[in-house]
Structures are given as C-alpha cells and as structure tokens.
Amino acid sequence: MTDDDSDMKRYYRDRAPIYDRVYAYPERQDDLRYLERYIPTQFAGLDILEVAAGTGYWTSFLSRTCRSILAIDTEPAVLRQLQSRPLACPVATRVIDAFQLDRLEQRFDGAFAGLWISHVPKQRLGSFLDRLHSILKPGATLLFLDNSPVQCGRLPITCTDQAGNSYQDRRLDDGSVHRVLKNFPSEAELRAATHTSGVDHKYLRMDNFWLFQYRTPAH
Ligand SMILES: C[S@@+](CC[C@H](N)C(=O)[O-])C[C@H]1O[C@@H](n2cnc3c(N)ncnc32)[C@H](O)[C@@H]1O
C-alpha cells in the first residue's frame, strides 16, 4: 500500500454522474431517513467544513441548519453537482485534498465527513485527524458517517494489504473495474484514534451505517 490515491480519485471522477444511486438502495432507506433528520441538528448555527463532500447529498440537509458550509473534494465534477442542489445556507466549494487541510486559513465550528473515513488508509488516519483538529475551534463538533460492513454484501472485500487496509473491486457502467480502499473501522478503533484529542464521544451502530461524533476540548 502506498499513499497514492490517484486511482480512487479517478474512480470517483468517472462515477460522479451515477454516484447518487447509493442513496436509492432499498435497504438503506430507513437509516437514511433517521440520519437526514439527526445530522443537521448537531450543526445548528455553525460554520462547518464538509470533507470529501462529493455530490452534496449531505450538504443539502446540513444547509438547513448550518450558518455556512465550506465543502471540499478533489473532484470538480462532484462539486458542480453539489452546487446544483437546493442549499439553504451559504455554501462555498473548493477543490482541496482532504490530506492537505493545512491549506485552509479558516477556522471552523464543526466538521462533517460522509462515507470518507472508510477511504482513509489506516496509516494516514492519525495525521488526517490531527490536521482536521488543527483547523477547528475549541468545542467544535465533529461527526463522521460511514458504511457498516453490511455494504460488503454488495461489494465484497477482494484483498487486504500489510497495513490491514481492505479493498473492493468496483465496476462502473463502462465496464472498467477499480480497486478501491474501503475500511470498516470498529468503534474501538475510532475511539482509540480520537480519545486524546476529543471529548463527549458517541457511537451509533445502525443496520447500514455507523455514526461517530465528538467535540474538540473546550480549551
Ligand atoms: C464515497 S464518496 C463520499 C461523498 C459524500 N461525502 C457522500 O457522503 O455522499 C468519497 C468522495 O471522496 C472524494 N475524494 C477522494 N479522494 C479524496 C481526497 N484525497 N481528498 C478529498 N476528497 C477525496 C471523492 O471525489 C468522492 O467525492
């Protein structure tokens, strides 16, 4: 495993037009209705960063309660789709790599990442979180949402590397197959990665998703 994630970036660029199909899978609908109500309540009145925002499925719900959102992603095509959604608060977009958050000058009251932590190599999770925490204000709210292992029923794990990262071979409509890093961190792994840098941790296990939230210390 190298830190070169260029194949995954290409995969999401080519998948942009059909990405939202994942939100139409029947087995996800009950969980999604709950999450669509719950997640925005956690960011009410806040200026937040949305990491790897993609086509903006969550941005649209977040915008109902946030004061402002900066949505970043490496793929301009998905950010254009994001901007075409109904957005109820000011939403800015920027093409920025999630592993280069030090490029951001702004300091945020909160951060959200949907279906992103699963794509972070285990060996990069600590440095990703350190950089994210460094651009948040004291007492900021963080919330990560991601797939539960049930997702492997649609996309089985095809291999695992020496660092313990797992991979799925994903086929696009044009027949091309892309090997994509997809991890399923346990609650214990998430808590271990954040216990010194966060407080008030909460983990929610759902049928199709998990949700992990905490705050940066107040001082
Ligand atoms: C699974 S999608 C999640 C999209 C959205 N957050 C959601 O929940 O629907 C992953 C997103 O990560 C983006 N991405 C991939 N590598 C990235 C990186 N290094 N930095 C920022 N975004 C990246 C892809 O372009 C894609 O939009």
The ligand as an SDF file (V2000), in Angstrom:
LIG
                    3D

 27 29  0  0  0  0  0  0  0  0999 V2000
  -17.7330    7.8650   -1.0280 C   0  0  0  0  0  0  0  0  0  0  0  0
  -17.6380    9.4900   -1.7170 S   0  0  0  0  0  0  0  0  0  0  0  0
  -18.4640   10.3930   -0.4190 C   0  0  0  0  0  0  0  0  0  0  0  0
  -19.1890   11.6100   -0.9480 C   0  0  0  0  0  0  0  0  0  0  0  0
  -20.1020   12.2890    0.0690 C   0  0  0  0  0  0  0  0  0  0  0  0
  -19.3770   12.7390    1.2260 N   0  0  0  0  0  0  0  0  0  0  0  0
  -21.2480   11.4020    0.4770 C   0  0  0  0  0  0  0  0  0  0  0  0
  -21.3200   11.0440    1.6570 O   0  0  0  0  0  0  0  0  0  0  0  0
  -22.0990   11.1040   -0.3590 O   0  0  0  0  0  0  0  0  0  0  0  0
  -15.9770    9.8900   -1.4870 C   0  0  0  0  0  0  0  0  0  0  0  0
  -15.5870   11.2550   -2.0260 C   0  0  0  0  0  0  0  0  0  0  0  0
  -14.2210   11.4720   -1.6850 O   0  0  0  0  0  0  0  0  0  0  0  0
  -13.6170   12.2210   -2.7250 C   0  0  0  0  0  0  0  0  0  0  0  0
  -12.1800   12.0570   -2.5720 N   0  0  0  0  0  0  0  0  0  0  0  0
  -11.3990   11.0180   -2.9210 C   0  0  0  0  0  0  0  0  0  0  0  0
  -10.1280   11.2290   -2.5310 N   0  0  0  0  0  0  0  0  0  0  0  0
  -10.1230   12.4420   -1.9190 C   0  0  0  0  0  0  0  0  0  0  0  0
   -9.1240   13.2120   -1.2760 C   0  0  0  0  0  0  0  0  0  0  0  0
   -7.8640   12.7640   -1.1830 N   0  0  0  0  0  0  0  0  0  0  0  0
   -9.4670   14.4060   -0.7500 N   0  0  0  0  0  0  0  0  0  0  0  0
  -10.7500   14.8570   -0.8120 C   0  0  0  0  0  0  0  0  0  0  0  0
  -11.7400   14.1810   -1.4180 N   0  0  0  0  0  0  0  0  0  0  0  0
  -11.4250   12.9780   -1.9470 C   0  0  0  0  0  0  0  0  0  0  0  0
  -14.2120   11.6500   -3.9880 C   0  0  0  0  0  0  0  0  0  0  0  0
  -14.0970   12.5370   -5.0800 O   0  0  0  0  0  0  0  0  0  0  0  0
  -15.6670   11.4230   -3.5470 C   0  0  0  0  0  0  0  0  0  0  0  0
  -16.4540   12.5440   -3.8510 O   0  0  0  0  0  0  0  0  0  0  0  0
  1  2  1  0
  2  3  1  0
  2 10  1  0
  3  4  1  0
  4  5  1  0
  5  6  1  0
  5  7  1  0
  7  8  2  0
  7  9  1  0
 10 11  1  0
 11 12  1  0
 11 26  1  0
 12 13  1  0
 13 14  1  0
 13 24  1  0
 14 15  1  0
 14 23  1  0
 15 16  2  0
 16 17  1  0
 17 18  1  0
 17 23  2  0
 18 19  1  0
 18 20  2  0
 20 21  1  0
 21 22  2  0
 22 23  1  0
 24 25  1  0
 24 26  1  0
 26 27  1  0
M  CHG  2   2   1   9  -1
M  END
$$$$
